[in-house]
Amino acid sequence: MCAVSTEPAVESHIEVKARGGIDLRDYADYLRHQPPGCRPQEGGNPATLCLGFTVEDTYRPVAARVRQRAPNVVHIGIVAKGVAATVVAEQVRRILSLDADGDGFAALARRDPVLARLRSLRPGLRPVHFHSPYEAAFSRSCATGCASHRRRRSCDASPNGTVNGSRSAGAR
């Protein structure tokens, strides 16, 4: 028998001050190019991120809409069932690296030429983390296998057995 929760989802709002520079437009631009892709929200507002994930420890699904209100202030709108908004906000802060002082990241970029080049492309972006350790482990272990499996299926479905000029091992 499957149990279904009847408790209502609760909408909460939390404002977070970030130390050091942050620009959610840089986050949105970066995430737009990551699978499954970040779609512009709020009529295309580039300073809004919509995240859906499960909360660590409870695995309850939640949604968070993160908006930038001022240079170092973000507003987190949370929809959750049976999870405290502060717990969700802390996980959002960790996912977006808002739980650390961004000035330290900028200082590191000044000492590392590779990081400095990447940071010059999106100066308001900090490292984006997986929603949970489970997701990180699953994504990492699946990345190459899943990608090659999808490519093989695409090649096999293609009329000439190729994708971008590459032939699948199973193609005739």
Secondary structure, 3 states (H helix, E strand, C coil): CCCCCCCCCEEEEEEEECCCCCCHHHHHHHHCCCCCCCCCECCCECCEEEEEEECCCCCCEEEEEEEEEECCEEEEEEEECCCCHHHHHHHHHHHCCCCCCHHHHHHHHHHCHHHHHHHHHCCCCCCCCCCCHHHHHHHHHHHHHHHHHHHHHHHHHCCCCEECCEECCCCC
